[in-house]
Amino acid sequence: LHRKLVITLRKIQEACCYEPVNPRKQVREESFEEDDFNNEFGRCAIRILAVKKSELVGDRMVRFLGLFLKHATEKDSAIAQPDTGTDATESFPETPSTRLTSHVVSIVLPLLHAKDKVVRFRSAQVVAHLINTLDSVDDEVFQHIRMGLLKRLRDKEPTVRVQAVYGLGRIAFEADEDTEDEDSDDDSAGGVLEKLLDVLQHDPSADVRRCILQNLQFTTTTLPYLLERARDVDAGTRRVLYSRILPALGDFRHMSLTHREKLLRWGLRDRDENVRKATARVFRERWIEYCA
């Protein structure tokens, strides 16, 4: 159903933003311009922000928003390529869909600081979903998103912090390379990755810690912090480490012998039965297999 609606909405966008292929055909959307479509789209998108977390229709609307912007961006890129050739001098060409994305983000970002926790949650969810759905974002928009989500890492609501983590997990390594911002704000000091690792160690919410555990890439920097969650106070977080993170790591022999022994001992002696089972499974099905 979403796919059909996306295609229909895309046709309306094309009628508003591009000259008609067949001028003889009169369509009603011809009288509307790109700004009219963007304003109406933004007006509809802002309605999502008041939908409570418990209502699944809010999640479906956020997914539809991301699906449409991704589809429209791909279509616009295909249209722009024959006109501009294959010259890659402009890494991020401006198209109707990129302008629409910037318009939506400009509406949603200020609401990350709203007093209503529902609005903050949905705003963070929309921004995080877009950053994870779209292949590329304008540099200026990217910086605004980065700063907005960094501030939400300190939000008093765990659900908002989870969405901030979900968005920052995608841009952590890209943003970390570009930490020389001109802003003197304390939120811009230091890299995104360092802040996420700090939250992983100290956030009181198990959901937030678990979200970071599942969304950070495996590197020599992050791996010690991820494996540290084997001693997390939350059984669900420990189970995620043994059932998902360790199998995804591949060959275990890049870890030191002491570290391997600690992970096995902690997992097999864990007070939660599911953690013990997950440890036994990863040892039986992965570690022994790699040795063989």
VEXRO-677657 format. One line per 5 residues: number of its first residue (from 1); for each residue x, y, z of C-alpha. Coordinates in Angstrom, 3 decimals. Last residue first. Layout:
<rogus>
NUM	X/Y/Z | ... $
</rogus>
This chain:
<rogus>
292	38.069/-26.186/13.186 | 38.962/-23.199/15.360 | 36.317/-21.113/13.605 | 33.686/-23.813/14.226 | 34.602/-24.008/17.917 $
287	34.050/-20.259/18.245 | 30.844/-20.064/16.256 | 28.278/-22.831/16.931 | 29.404/-24.117/20.337 | 30.808/-20.910/21.823 $
282	28.031/-18.739/20.399 | 25.427/-21.224/21.620 | 26.889/-21.595/25.105 | 26.948/-17.830/25.525 | 23.355/-17.476/24.289 $
277	22.215/-20.205/26.702 | 23.957/-18.519/29.644 | 22.402/-15.180/28.692 | 18.964/-16.790/28.498 | 19.425/-18.345/31.968 $
272	20.136/-15.014/33.645 | 22.522/-15.233/36.641 | 25.512/-15.263/34.324 | 28.100/-17.969/35.013 | 28.426/-19.090/31.392 $
267	28.505/-15.503/30.136 | 30.997/-14.116/32.657 | 33.335/-17.093/32.237 | 33.129/-17.026/28.459 | 33.710/-13.283/28.206 $
262	36.538/-13.412/30.753 | 38.272/-16.283/28.973 | 38.099/-14.473/25.635 | 39.532/-11.283/27.160 | 42.435/-13.142/28.740 $
257	43.247/-14.849/25.441 | 43.324/-11.504/23.657 | 40.722/-10.782/21.026 | 41.626/-11.134/17.324 | 40.878/-14.829/17.764 $
252	37.098/-14.330/17.881 | 36.586/-14.726/14.126 | 33.272/-13.179/13.143 | 32.145/-10.108/15.055 | 28.494/-10.724/14.149 $
247	28.310/-13.784/16.399 | 29.675/-11.690/19.324 | 27.262/-8.794/18.772 | 24.024/-10.714/18.312 | 23.413/-13.453/20.924 $
242	26.178/-12.684/23.416 | 25.932/-8.879/23.339 | 22.150/-8.852/23.024 | 21.900/-11.141/26.080 | 23.995/-8.739/28.160 $
237	21.664/-5.895/27.183 | 18.597/-7.952/28.079 | 20.092/-8.912/31.458 | 20.508/-5.257/32.488 | 23.319/-4.572/34.990 $
232	25.876/-4.634/32.173 | 28.891/-6.886/32.744 | 28.993/-8.274/29.188 | 28.477/-4.637/28.185 | 32.257/-4.209/28.288 $
227	32.387/-6.030/24.963 | 30.907/-2.943/23.303 | 33.330/-0.542/24.991 | 36.338/-2.675/24.046 | 35.059/-2.883/20.419 $
222	34.499/0.852/19.862 | 38.058/2.003/19.233 | 39.337/-1.076/17.371 | 36.258/-0.799/15.195 | 32.882/-2.550/15.070 $
217	30.161/-0.147/13.980 | 27.714/1.190/16.533 | 23.992/0.530/16.130 | 23.253/-2.530/18.283 | 25.236/-1.530/21.370 $
212	24.012/2.047/21.055 | 20.392/0.847/21.121 | 21.117/-1.445/24.083 | 22.558/1.440/26.103 | 19.491/3.570/25.350 $
207	17.060/0.778/26.208 | 18.952/0.019/29.437 | 18.308/3.575/30.634 | 20.699/4.973/33.261 | 23.165/6.241/30.619 $
202	26.756/5.907/31.891 | 28.816/3.546/29.760 | 26.930/3.688/26.479 | 26.395/7.426/26.971 | 30.171/7.934/27.120 $
197	30.608/5.798/24.017 | 28.011/7.918/22.221 | 29.765/11.122/23.238 | 33.127/9.843/22.030 | 31.587/8.838/18.693 $
192	30.027/12.248/18.147 | 33.430/13.884/18.393 | 34.597/16.542/20.791 | 33.289/20.045/21.255 | 30.126/20.718/19.279 $
187	27.830/20.251/22.270 | 29.924/22.674/24.327 | 28.969/25.484/21.967 | 32.012/27.363/20.611 | 30.780/26.908/17.079 $
182	33.433/27.106/14.337 | 33.322/23.358/13.925 | 36.531/21.353/13.723 | 34.865/18.018/14.464 | 34.778/16.810/10.871 $
177	36.155/13.274/10.945 | 33.891/12.416/13.856 | 30.877/13.449/11.806 | 31.386/10.649/9.302 | 32.080/8.066/12.023 $
172	29.103/9.043/14.155 | 26.677/9.648/11.268 | 24.748/6.377/11.343 | 24.859/5.881/15.110 | 23.809/9.511/15.532 $
167	20.310/8.811/14.226 | 19.620/5.766/16.375 | 21.239/7.444/19.374 | 18.903/10.425/19.063 | 15.951/8.033/18.758 $
162	16.983/6.245/21.961 | 17.489/9.569/23.753 | 13.910/10.563/22.931 | 12.563/7.288/24.333 | 14.706/7.702/27.463 $
157	12.997/11.032/28.326 | 15.181/13.492/30.286 | 16.954/14.573/27.105 | 20.736/14.667/27.328 | 21.361/12.771/24.094 $
152	18.809/15.199/22.611 | 21.523/17.864/22.378 | 23.578/15.637/20.099 | 20.510/15.084/17.900 | 20.121/18.796/17.181 $
147	23.834/19.367/16.545 | 24.068/16.492/14.074 | 20.858/17.453/12.301 | 22.062/21.036/11.855 | 25.408/19.781/10.527 $
142	23.725/17.440/8.050 | 21.397/20.193/6.825 | 24.445/22.307/5.964 | 26.165/19.385/4.269 | 23.118/18.406/2.179 $
137	22.087/14.827/2.824 | 23.121/11.550/1.194 | 21.884/7.971/1.027 | 18.546/8.742/2.660 | 17.010/6.178/5.017 $
132	19.208/6.402/8.129 | 19.302/10.213/8.209 | 15.571/10.295/7.449 | 14.721/7.868/10.253 | 16.779/9.810/12.797 $
127	15.123/13.112/11.845 | 11.606/11.635/11.975 | 12.262/9.825/15.274 | 13.804/12.912/16.905 | 10.737/14.945/15.938 $
122	8.412/12.152/17.107 | 10.082/11.970/20.523 | 10.307/15.736/21.005 | 6.638/16.134/20.057 | 5.602/13.398/22.487 $
117	7.764/14.925/25.262 | 5.906/18.225/24.999 | 8.203/21.105/25.976 | 9.614/21.366/22.452 | 13.402/21.337/21.938 $
112	13.421/18.827/19.063 | 10.701/21.058/17.606 | 13.315/23.328/16.033 | 14.509/20.352/13.917 | 11.100/19.390/12.452 $
107	10.312/22.370/10.226 | 13.836/22.848/8.858 | 14.062/19.082/8.321 | 10.913/19.110/6.186 | 12.177/22.019/4.069 $
102	15.625/20.450/3.656 | 13.990/17.239/2.448 | 11.804/19.210/0.008 | 14.859/21.038/-1.333 | 16.592/17.696/-1.812 $
97	13.456/16.419/-3.541 | 13.189/19.355/-5.938 | 16.846/18.851/-6.935 | 20.168/20.343/-5.846 | 23.147/18.253/-6.884 $
92	25.239/16.769/-4.040 | 28.668/15.672/-5.275 | 28.905/18.430/-7.848 | 32.065/17.755/-9.845 | 30.773/14.277/-10.708 $
87	30.378/14.893/-14.436 | 28.215/12.080/-15.783 | 26.047/14.381/-17.837 | 24.189/17.307/-16.295 | 20.948/16.934/-18.231 $
82	20.990/13.140/-18.570 | 21.836/12.856/-14.842 | 19.142/15.213/-13.508 | 16.174/12.918/-14.252 | 17.818/9.893/-12.608 $
77	18.768/12.013/-9.606 | 15.191/13.271/-9.359 | 13.871/9.707/-9.358 | 16.301/8.630/-6.623 | 15.391/11.641/-4.483 $
72	11.667/10.968/-4.948 | 12.014/7.328/-3.853 | 14.071/8.250/-0.760 | 11.715/11.095/0.152 | 8.689/8.813/-0.283 $
67	10.108/5.956/1.791 | 11.175/8.298/4.597 | 7.723/9.858/4.901 | 6.045/6.455/4.647 | 8.230/5.117/7.473 $
62	7.306/8.125/9.649 | 3.629/7.596/8.853 | 3.854/3.923/9.823 | 5.526/4.792/13.135 | 2.738/7.271/13.936 $
57	0.066/4.708/13.020 | 1.512/2.491/15.738 | -0.070/4.611/18.464 | 1.767/4.017/21.757 | 4.361/6.667/20.895 $
52	1.712/9.373/20.796 | 0.907/11.213/17.573 | 1.548/14.980/17.885 | 4.601/14.979/15.627 | 2.873/13.282/12.712 $
47	0.816/16.403/11.975 | 4.051/18.191/11.045 | 4.355/16.019/7.957 | 1.000/17.201/6.560 | 1.957/20.877/6.740 $
42	5.396/20.052/5.356 | 3.855/18.340/2.342 | 1.526/21.311/1.815 | 4.428/23.739/1.971 | 6.564/21.619/-0.343 $
37	3.768/21.208/-2.907 | 3.006/24.942/-2.970 | 6.694/25.787/-3.197 | 7.058/23.502/-6.221 | 4.274/25.284/-8.101 $
32	0.566/24.546/-8.464 | -1.591/25.370/-11.502 | -0.370/22.279/-13.336 | -1.735/19.995/-10.584 | -5.136/19.923/-12.280 $
27	-3.841/18.206/-15.378 | -4.223/19.434/-18.918 | -2.703/17.172/-21.513 | -1.676/19.211/-24.516 | 1.633/20.068/-22.859 $
22	2.797/16.424/-23.112 | 5.956/15.994/-21.063 | 4.651/18.457/-18.481 | 7.239/20.941/-17.114 | 8.576/19.828/-13.777 $
17	8.001/20.733/-10.114 | 4.216/20.629/-9.626 | 3.433/17.765/-12.014 | 6.497/15.903/-10.727 | 5.265/16.245/-7.144 $
12	1.817/14.942/-8.074 | 3.373/11.957/-9.818 | 5.521/11.324/-6.733 | 2.420/11.271/-4.548 | 0.932/8.506/-6.697 $
7	4.161/6.477/-6.652 | 4.455/6.828/-2.867 | 0.821/5.837/-2.399 | 1.346/2.657/-4.422 | 4.477/1.773/-2.446 $
2	2.803/2.416/0.883 | 0.000/0.000/0.000 $
</rogus>
